[in-house]
Amino acid sequence: MTTVDLGMPLPRKDAVPLSVATRRTSRQIMVGTVPVGGLAPVSVQSMTTTSTADIDATLRQIAELTAAGCEIVRVAVPTADDAAALPVIARKSGIPLIADIHFQPKYVFAAIDAGCAAVRVNPGNIRQFDDQVGAIARAAKDAGIPIRIGVNAGSLDKRLLRKHGGVTPEALVESALWECSLFEEHGYTDLKISVKHHDPVVMIEAYRKLAGRCDYPLHLGVTEAGPRFQGTVKSAVAFGALLAEGIGDTIRVSLSAPPVEEVKVGAQILESLGLRPRGLDIVSCPSCGRAQVDVHTLAERVTAALEGFPVPLRVAVMGCVVNGPGEAREADIGVAAGNGKGQIFVKGKVIRTVPESQIVETLLAEAVRIAEERGVDVEA
């Protein structure tokens, strides 16, 4: 087999991996087995969409989220039936379970007693929450679990709205720090904070201000971000800006879409910033008049064929020879396609030319070969 060397760059001995800004140093909490803050890896969260009272359906969805890469999962607890289901779900969930509590403080205690890994409370939605803080702090401390103070734009105290003239970054931060101070009065500091807003600009500024005024770990989120496309863009913009500044310890992408999609987007954001090891990285051409193949369809087919591949791969899918050879140097495998055929390259070398109809199966075969060389049995 004839190969053409495209000039694979040799690694420099003095090369330093590129990364985003130095992480903000926060105190660390443990959400079950997952460390959050204290320079631990940024974790990905999501939330089930099932009725929590439906134990089997909820556990199935948690298993799907876990398989997609979710590391912490949250369930809603709006009713007594939901609270009653928590002990079984907490025991059988493969990842740490957080109970999401609104309106009824009694469910906070039920979640703690059920063995949940953490509890999320929204003070603005719990009647006379400040009067309950002492008892909640004692129960959480005795159980050794953390609490997330989740401040949302839609549930700010009216006094803060009047003071700041609306939902501003300052109002969100003041609300969060005030609630934290109430827990601190009872000697409880095992806290995580979020200050979510649907507008990425407001959200970014709120987290920047919050990061400068405390050392609690921060949960990033753009609340009510919208449908899949819009919500992905909003979350990527907001998370990218903050994480690139070293702000953020755990993330939840909020989409009007199946929760598995939230996990995929969250993981991809972290991979793109070098904050978690890359999995499948498709490098493909944009729409271009030079393209001699339907790059969009080809890239989608390659992505589908390699989805869930068990080893990290960078795959280049190029529609002409202008950028193909250059991308070949950086990719594990790839193709430069046109005129009904494709040049297949592996680690910077063109190894063969195949008909367009065989491109995907050839790339998959090369991917399997690479996996086997690394000791991974793809068939298993």
C-alpha positions in Angstrom: 0.0 0.0 0.0 1.5 3.4 -1.1 1.3 6.2 1.5 1.9 9.9 1.0 3.4 11.7 3.9 1.7 15.1 4.5 4.2 16.3 7.1 2.7 15.2 10.5 4.2 17.8 12.9 6.6 16.4 15.5 5.7 17.3 19.1 8.1 19.8 20.6 9.8 18.7 23.8 9.2 22.1 25.4 5.5 22.3 24.3 3.0 23.3 27.0 -0.6 22.3 26.5 -2.8 25.3 25.7 -5.6 26.0 28.2 -8.1 28.6 29.3 -7.4 31.0 32.2 -6.3 29.6 35.6 -9.3 28.3 37.5 -10.7 30.4 40.3 -9.8 28.7 43.5 -13.0 27.9 45.4 -13.7 25.8 48.4 -14.6 22.2 47.6 -17.8 20.3 48.5 -18.6 16.7 47.8 -21.9 15.9 46.0 -21.9 12.3 46.7 -18.8 10.9 45.1 -18.3 14.0 42.8 -16.0 16.8 44.1 -17.2 20.2 43.1 -14.9 23.2 43.4 -11.4 23.3 44.8 -9.9 22.8 41.3 -11.8 19.5 40.7 -12.8 19.0 37.1 -15.9 20.9 36.0 -18.8 18.5 36.2 -21.8 18.2 33.9 -25.3 18.0 35.4 -28.8 17.6 34.1 -32.4 17.2 35.4 -34.9 14.4 34.8 -38.1 15.2 33.0 -40.1 12.3 34.4 -42.5 12.4 37.4 -40.2 11.6 40.3 -42.9 9.6 41.8 -42.6 7.2 38.8 -39.6 5.5 40.1 -38.9 3.1 37.2 -39.2 5.8 34.6 -37.0 8.2 36.6 -34.3 5.5 37.1 -34.4 4.7 33.3 -33.8 8.3 32.5 -31.0 8.6 35.0 -29.4 5.6 33.4 -29.7 7.3 29.9 -28.2 10.5 31.3 -25.3 8.6 33.0 -24.5 6.8 29.7 -24.4 10.1 27.9 -21.8 11.4 30.4 -23.9 13.1 33.1 -22.1 13.1 36.4 -24.8 14.6 38.8 -28.6 14.4 38.3 -31.4 16.5 39.8 -35.0 15.5 40.3 -38.0 17.6 41.0 -39.8 17.2 44.3 -43.1 19.2 44.2 -45.3 16.6 45.9 -45.4 14.2 48.8 -45.4 11.2 46.3 -42.2 12.6 44.8 -40.6 12.9 48.2 -41.7 9.3 49.1 -39.9 8.0 46.0 -36.5 9.6 46.9 -35.1 6.8 49.1 -35.3 4.2 46.3 -34.1 6.5 43.6 -31.2 7.8 45.7 -30.2 4.2 46.5 -30.4 2.9 42.9 -29.1 5.9 41.0 -25.7 5.3 39.4 -24.7 9.0 39.9 -25.3 11.4 42.8 -28.9 12.6 43.2 -29.9 16.1 44.0 -33.4 16.9 45.2 -34.9 20.1 43.7 -37.1 21.8 46.3 -39.5 24.7 45.7 -42.3 26.1 47.9 -42.4 23.3 50.6 -39.5 23.3 53.1 -40.7 20.0 54.6 -39.4 18.3 51.4 -35.9 19.6 52.2 -35.9 17.4 55.3 -37.5 14.5 53.4 -34.7 14.7 50.8 -32.0 14.7 53.5 -33.6 11.8 55.3 -33.9 9.9 51.9 -30.1 9.9 51.4 -29.9 12.4 48.6 -26.4 13.6 47.8 -27.4 17.2 47.9 -30.4 19.5 48.0 -31.2 22.5 45.8 -33.3 25.2 47.3 -34.7 28.4 45.7 -35.2 30.8 48.6 -37.4 33.1 46.6 -40.0 30.4 46.1 -40.1 29.0 49.7 -42.4 30.9 52.1 -40.6 32.3 55.1 -37.5 30.5 54.0 -35.2 32.6 56.2 -37.0 31.3 59.3 -36.3 27.7 58.2 -32.5 28.1 57.7 -31.4 27.1 61.1 -33.3 23.8 61.0 -32.2 23.0 57.4 -28.6 23.8 58.3 -28.6 21.5 61.2 -30.2 18.6 59.3 -27.8 19.0 56.3 -24.7 19.2 58.6 -25.8 16.1 60.5 -26.2 14.2 57.2 -23.0 15.6 55.8 -24.6 16.9 52.5 -24.3 20.2 50.7 -27.0 22.6 49.7 -27.2 24.7 46.5 -28.6 28.2 46.9 -30.3 28.5 43.5 -31.2 32.1 42.8 -33.3 32.7 39.7 -34.3 35.9 38.0 -38.0 34.9 38.1 -38.2 34.5 41.9 -36.2 37.4 43.4 -37.5 38.9 46.6 -39.7 42.0 45.9 -37.6 44.0 48.3 -34.5 43.4 46.1 -36.4 44.2 43.0 -37.4 47.6 44.4 -34.0 48.3 45.7 -32.2 47.6 42.4 -34.9 48.6 40.1 -35.4 45.2 38.6 -33.5 41.9 38.0 -29.9 43.1 37.8 -26.6 41.3 38.4 -26.3 43.2 41.7 -29.8 42.0 42.8 -29.0 38.4 42.0 -25.7 38.5 43.8 -27.1 40.2 46.9 -29.9 37.6 47.1 -27.4 34.7 47.0 -24.9 36.2 49.4 -27.7 37.1 51.9 -29.0 33.6 52.0 -25.5 32.2 52.4 -24.9 34.6 55.3 -28.0 33.1 57.1 -26.5 29.6 56.8 -23.1 30.9 57.9 -24.7 32.2 61.1 -25.5 28.6 62.0 -21.9 27.5 61.2 -22.9 25.8 57.9 -20.8 26.6 54.8 -21.2 23.4 52.7 -22.8 25.5 50.0 -22.8 25.9 46.3 -24.4 28.9 44.5 -26.1 29.7 41.2 -27.4 33.0 40.0 -29.3 32.2 36.8 -30.8 34.5 34.3 -32.2 33.9 30.8 -30.1 36.7 29.3 -26.4 35.6 28.9 -25.1 39.2 29.4 -26.9 39.6 32.8 -25.9 36.1 33.8 -22.2 36.5 32.9 -22.0 39.8 34.9 -23.8 38.3 37.9 -21.3 35.4 38.1 -18.3 37.7 37.6 -19.5 39.8 40.6 -20.3 36.7 42.7 -16.9 35.1 42.0 -15.2 38.2 43.3 -17.1 38.3 46.5 -17.0 34.7 47.8 -15.1 31.5 47.5 -18.1 29.2 47.3 -18.2 26.8 44.3 -20.4 28.1 41.5 -23.0 26.2 39.5 -23.3 27.8 36.0 -26.6 28.0 34.2 -28.6 30.1 31.8 -32.1 29.5 33.0 -34.9 29.1 30.5 -32.4 29.2 27.7 -34.9 28.1 25.1 -35.2 25.4 22.4 -32.3 23.3 21.4 -30.6 25.6 18.9 -31.1 28.9 20.8 -30.4 27.3 24.2 -27.2 25.8 23.0 -26.0 29.1 21.6 -26.9 31.0 24.7 -25.3 28.4 27.0 -22.1 28.1 24.9 -21.7 31.9 24.9 -22.3 32.3 28.6 -20.4 29.3 29.8 -17.5 29.9 27.4 -17.0 33.4 28.6 -17.0 32.5 32.3 -15.1 29.2 32.0 -12.5 31.0 29.9 -12.0 33.3 32.8 -11.7 30.4 35.3 -15.2 30.9 36.7 -17.4 27.9 37.2 -17.2 24.5 39.0 -20.2 22.6 37.6 -22.6 23.3 34.7 -26.2 22.5 33.6 -27.3 23.4 30.1 -31.0 24.2 30.2 -32.8 23.2 27.0 -36.4 22.7 25.9 -35.2 19.3 24.6 -34.6 15.8 26.0 -32.2 16.0 28.9 -29.6 13.8 27.2 -29.1 16.6 24.7 -28.3 18.9 27.6 -25.5 16.5 28.7 -24.1 16.3 25.1 -24.0 20.1 24.8 -22.4 20.5 28.2 -19.8 17.9 27.6 -19.0 19.4 24.2 -18.5 22.9 25.7 -16.0 21.6 28.3 -14.2 19.6 25.6 -14.0 22.6 23.4 -12.3 24.6 26.1 -9.9 21.8 27.0 -11.6 21.3 30.4 -12.3 17.6 29.8 -10.6 15.1 27.5 -11.9 15.2 24.0 -14.0 12.3 22.7 -15.1 12.5 19.0 -13.9 15.8 17.4 -15.2 16.3 13.9 -13.3 18.9 11.9 -15.4 19.6 8.7 -15.6 22.2 6.0 -18.2 25.0 6.1 -20.5 25.5 3.1 -18.2 26.6 0.3 -18.3 27.0 -3.5 -15.0 25.0 -3.8 -16.6 21.9 -2.3 -17.0 19.0 -4.7 -19.1 16.9 -2.3 -22.1 17.4 0.0 -19.9 18.1 3.0 -22.9 18.6 5.4 -24.3 15.2 4.6 -21.0 13.4 4.6 -20.0 15.0 8.0 -23.4 13.9 9.5 -22.9 10.4 8.2 -19.4 10.2 9.7 -20.6 11.6 13.0 -23.4 9.1 13.2 -21.1 6.2 12.3 -18.6 7.1 15.1 -21.0 8.3 17.8 -20.1 6.8 21.1 -16.7 5.5 19.8 -14.8 4.3 22.8 -11.5 6.1 22.1 -10.9 9.8 21.5 -10.6 10.6 17.8 -10.1 13.8 15.7 -11.7 13.2 12.3 -11.3 15.7 9.4 -14.1 15.7 6.7 -12.9 18.0 4.0 -14.7 18.8 0.7 -11.7 19.8 -1.5 -7.9 19.7 -1.6 -7.5 23.4 -0.5 -7.7 22.7 3.3 -7.7 18.9 3.3 -3.9 18.2 3.5 -3.4 20.8 6.2 -6.2 19.4 8.4 -4.8 15.9 7.7 -1.7 16.8 9.7 -3.7 17.4 12.8 -6.3 14.6 12.5 -6.2 11.0 13.5 -8.1 10.0 10.4 -9.9 12.0 7.7 -11.0 12.4 4.1 -10.5 15.0 1.4 -13.4 14.3 -1.0 -14.3 15.4 -4.4 -15.2 14.3 -7.9 -16.9 11.2 -6.6 -14.0 9.9 -4.6 -12.1 10.6 -1.4 -8.5 10.5 -0.3 -8.4 8.7 3.1 -5.6 9.8 5.4 -4.4 8.5 8.8 -2.0 10.4 11.0 -1.0 12.8 8.3 -0.5 10.2 5.5 -2.8 9.5 2.5 -3.3 5.7 2.6 -5.7 5.1 -0.2 -8.3 6.7 -2.5 -11.8 5.2 -2.4 -15.2 5.8 -4.2 -17.4 8.3 -2.4 -19.8 5.5 -1.5 -17.1 3.8 0.5 -15.8 6.8 2.5 -17.8 6.3 5.7 -17.1 2.6 6.0 -13.4 3.1 5.3 -13.1 5.8 7.9 -15.0 3.5 10.4 -12.6 0.6 9.6 -9.6 2.8 10.2 -11.1 4.1 13.5 -11.6 0.5 14.6 -8.0 -0.4 13.7 -6.7 2.6 15.8 -8.9 1.5 18.7 -7.5 -2.0 18.5 -3.9 -0.7 18.4 -4.7 1.1 21.7 -6.0 -2.1 23.2 -9.7 -1.3 23.0 -12.1 -4.0 21.7 -14.7 -2.0 19.8 -16.9 -5.0 19.2 -17.2 -5.4 23.0 
